[in-house]
Amino acid sequence: MEPLWLQWAKQIQAISQAGLAYSKDIYDLERFEMLRTLSVDILKRYTDAESERIRELFASETGYATPKVDVRGVVFEGDKILLVQERLDGAWSLPGGWADIGLSPKEVAVKEVREESGLDVKPVRLLGILDKKFHGHPPSPWHIYKIFILCESIGGRMGAGMETLQVGLFERDQLPELSAQRNTKAQIERMFELRDLPGEVLCD
């Protein structure tokens, strides 16, 4: 569970963002800007992020604040799972990233797996949708939903992409150091369990 200070900072940011988007009164706009500054100060106090970086992230968001969506492609080969080594932190994760405007979740999974691992895949079914705040990830300025989609390899050639250093297949009990911002050991282990459960074919 996320610490309360992080929940409060996100809620303050969401309120300020909506207020800055919809308020017309100059004094209210000033107050909402003060709220955004307060949320930045809270995150700066309790994380390693620079305040200007946090402000840039928040300032780029407009309109009514909604959760971000992170889509992960889950690919197995026998009893091994596909993981990619991230350039940003040198740790490993399921291939994936932010959902793109104009693409369905399954299209995002296909794109991300191809870009990060070199493999062509077809989506099979939805394995799970998780709220990141309940799963032991490091603090994040955003409220994030994580979508895990089981995919089947249909071609391509395994190799690193622009955002990855290496690609590998790992057994459940031999997982490498994981990128905690992107996935946890418990989530990877859960994917092994869920892949063998019956489920509907993923629809558009």
N, C-alpha and C positions, 0 to 999 in steps of 0.2 A: 504494500500500500504506500502511496506517495506521502511524504511528510506534509503536514498541514500548511506550512509556509509556502510550499510549492503550489498547492491547490489554491491558496488565497491569491498568490501572485498571478496565476493564470486567470482566475476569476476577475481580478482587478483589471488585467489587461483586456479581457473580453468586453467588460463593461465600458472601458475607455475607448476601445476600438469602435464599438457600436455607437457610442455617444459622439465621437468625432465624425462618424460617417453620416449620422442622421440629424444631429442637433444644428439649429440655425442661429441660436443665441450666442453672441460673442463671449459672454461671461461663462455660459455653460461649456463652450469649447475650451476655454481656458482651464476650467475645472477638470474636464476630461483629459486634457494634456497633462495636468498635474497628477492625475491618477495613473496615466501611462508611465510617467517618470517614477512614481512610487513603485510600480511593478518592476521596472528596470532596476531600481535600487535594491529591491528585495532579492532579485536573482543575482545581482552583482555581489551582494553580501554573502550569499550562501553557495555560490558556484565559482568556478575558475574562469568563467567567461568575462570578457571585457565589456564594460557598460556600453561603449559605443557600438560594439558588435550586436549586443542584445537590442539596443535601440534601433539599429538598422533592420534587424529581423522583424521587430514589431512594427516599425514604420512602413515596411513593405506590405503589411497586411491591411486591407481596407474592407469596409462593409461589415456585415454581421459576422462575428467570429464563430467558426465551426471547427470541429476536430479535423486534423490532417489524417490522411490515409496512407499507410505503408503496406505495400503488397510484396509478398515473398513467394517465390516459386520453389516448390519442394520436389526434388527429383531423386529417385532411388535407382541404384543399379545393384540388383541382388540385395544383400544385407547392408549395403553402404549408402550413405546419403551424400549428395553433392553440396560442397561448401566452397566459398571463394574467400581469398585473403584480401581484405580491404586495404587500399593504399593509405587511407586516412589514419588508421591506427595500427595496421599490421596484424590485426586479429581477424578471425574467420566468421563468416555468416552465411546464411541462406541467400542466394542471389535475389536481389529485389531493391526497391526504393519507393519514392513517393509516387502516388497515382498521378497519371497525366490527364489533363483535360482532354476530352474527346476519345479516350480509350476506356474500354471496360476493364474491370479487374483482371480478367483472364488475358486480355490483350497486353496489359501491363506486365503480367507474369511472363508471358512469352518473350516480350521485348527485353525485359531485364535479364532473364536467363541467357538469352543470346548475346547481349552486350557484355555481360560480366563473366560468362563461362565459355562462350563459343558454341554452345549446343543449341540445336533447334528442338523445340518441344511442343507438345500439344497439351492443353489443359484437360484434366480428367474430372476433378471434382473439388469442391470447397472442403478444406479440412477444418478450418476454424476461423473465427473472428474474435480477437482479444482486445481488451482495453489495456494499453501499455502500463497504466498506473498501478495495476494489480499484480504485476509480474516481475518486480525486483530490478527494473532497469535503472540506470543512473538518472538523476534529475534532468528533465527536458523542459524548455520553455513552452512547448506545445502540448495540447491534449491529442493523443494519437491512437487511432484504431489500427490494428495490425491484421491483415488478411493473409491467410496461408492457403495456397492453391497447389494441390497435387498435380504434377506434370509428368508426362511420359516423353522420354528422349526419342526423337525420330530422325536424328541426323546431326550434321554439323561436326565440328572438330574441337575437342576440349582445349581451351587455351585462355590465358588471362586477357582482360579487356582494358580499356582506358582507366577504369576506376579500381581495377583489381591487380594483385601481384602474382597470385597463383590460383590454380583450381585443383581441387582434390576430392576424392571419395573416401569417406570415413565410416568405420563401424561405430555402433552405438557406444561401446565401452572404450573407444580410442579417439574421442573428439579432441581437436586441437584447442588452443586458447580462443575463446569466442569473443566477438565484438559485442560487449554488453549493451551498447546503445541499440543494437539491431536485433539481437536474439539472445535468449538465455539457454543454459544447458537443459533446464526443465522443458522449455518449449521444443528444443530439438528432440529430446527423448519422447515427448508427447507425439511428435510427428511420426516416429516409428510405430507407436501404438495405433494412431488413427489411420494410417495407410491401409491396414488390414481389416478395418471395420467396413461393413457394407454401407453404401451411400449412393445417392442419386448422381447421375452424370451432371456435370456443371452446365448450367444453362446461361444464355446471354443475359 
